[in-house]
Amino acid sequence: MSFDLASRLSERRAAQLYRQRPLLQSPQGPSVQVDGRELLAFCSNDYLGLANHPQVIEAWQAGAARWGVGGGASHLVIGHSTPHHELEEALAEFTGRPKALLFSTGYMANIGVVTALVGQGDTVLEDRLNHASLLDAGLLSGARFARYQHNDIDSLNLRLQKAAGNTLVISDGVFSMDGDLADLPALCAEAKRADAWVMVDDAHGFGTLGATGGGIVEHFGLQQDDVQVLVGTLGKAFGTAGAFVAGSEELIEAMVQFARPYIYTTSQPPALACATLKSLELLRTEHWRREHLSELIRRFREGATALGLELMDSPTPIQPILVGDSGRALRLSQMLRERGLLVTAIRPPTVPAGTARLRVTLSAAHSFEQLDRLLEALGECCPQLANEDATHA
Ligand SMILES: Cc1ncc(COP(=O)(O)O)c(C=O)c1O
């Protein structure tokens, strides 16, 4: 047989890298029903607790009643409706940029933007820990593609010196599996010196960073002149789905003309845009969500450090616990599950070999008591894992 999928699957299983989908039988939230069990979840990207917010649900329902449920066609045909347009205007205003453009998913936005901006003869330089969609976009673009060492400006500089054609430097704002921030002030200065453009995917920064939730660009006080291309996703802190790119009029017009995943796909349901308009309003007005989240992050880091756990340099709701070996990460996740907690083990190829981890994510919807339950469980499970290691050694 030419497609030997069975051996590929069994190799994956043997390497402790097999993926399984937990079946969620309830809405998103701290307490979820998964595979028939009530669990306390610390693995969703619903950082502000908006995915199941009554007002967002109401906006979706009212939107469906007013606009129907389907987008009907692509934006360029007859699928660009008033709610999409209003959401784009609101996102432009939110990001302080002349224009914004909606995409159906963040993956599509990244593929669309990069392939529309660069091609043969150009250069794409990316942080080696960028999200898969950005790395795929760079490869697909046909431009010369290189990765620099994580957050390492000297390593970027070396590659900038060899760049040819239009050069696009691309970075996650908040690194999705580590939770740390891109060193954007230094990165933007370096790119400017080399006459390169900067594209930031702030999927995990919008709503969580910056005084008004404006993300990493607001956090560092950067302008459009520093970050020419700004991408955000709507399935995380916004609690809905989709993505956007924000920038100059010219940039957005070029995306409408050349970004294939924008042009050749049905627009997202207009009711979804109605829901996102509401979640954007909540994100901008309910500051207590970000404040509570900050307090949870502080409390988690303090508690985990007291337990002797190895944390990463993350000021964000993404707080991974580095384990190393994939089998051990799975085992720790399983132990927590036995205690009623859901924390996903993240393994290669999502993260580099030997850096498997539990990706703890916090949400404004978590209470301090729920966080304390997680810390208590980690306080029991981590020593138990170490004991098991010692027994097997
Ligand atoms: C940094 C980053 N960019 C893009 C995406 C993709 O966004 P979406 O889920 O909307 O496709 C994700 C995760 O989903 C992400 O973490």
The ligand as an SDF file (V2000), in Angstrom:
LIG
                    3D

 16 16  0  0  0  0  0  0  0  0999 V2000
   -0.3240   33.4530   17.4320 C   0  0  0  0  0  0  0  0  0  0  0  0
   -1.4810   32.8390   16.7140 C   0  0  0  0  0  0  0  0  0  0  0  0
   -1.7790   33.2540   15.4820 N   0  0  0  0  0  0  0  0  0  0  0  0
   -2.7950   32.7330   14.7910 C   0  0  0  0  0  0  0  0  0  0  0  0
   -3.5810   31.7340   15.3210 C   0  0  0  0  0  0  0  0  0  0  0  0
   -4.6680   31.1680   14.4930 C   0  0  0  0  0  0  0  0  0  0  0  0
   -5.8690   31.8310   14.7520 O   0  0  0  0  0  0  0  0  0  0  0  0
   -7.2530   31.1120   14.4560 P   0  0  0  0  0  0  0  0  0  0  0  0
   -7.4900   30.1590   15.5640 O   0  0  0  0  0  0  0  0  0  0  0  0
   -8.2490   32.2210   14.3990 O   0  0  0  0  0  0  0  0  0  0  0  0
   -7.0920   30.4170   13.1360 O   0  0  0  0  0  0  0  0  0  0  0  0
   -3.3090   31.2710   16.6170 C   0  0  0  0  0  0  0  0  0  0  0  0
   -4.0880   30.2120   17.2900 C   0  0  0  0  0  0  0  0  0  0  0  0
   -5.1220   29.7780   17.0120 O   0  0  0  0  0  0  0  0  0  0  0  0
   -2.2320   31.8300   17.3350 C   0  0  0  0  0  0  0  0  0  0  0  0
   -1.9260   31.3970   18.5530 O   0  0  0  0  0  0  0  0  0  0  0  0
  1  2  1  0
  2  3  1  0
  2 15  2  0
  3  4  2  0
  4  5  1  0
  5  6  1  0
  5 12  2  0
  6  7  1  0
  7  8  1  0
  8  9  2  0
  8 10  1  0
  8 11  1  0
 12 13  1  0
 12 15  1  0
 13 14  2  0
 15 16  1  0
M  END
$$$$
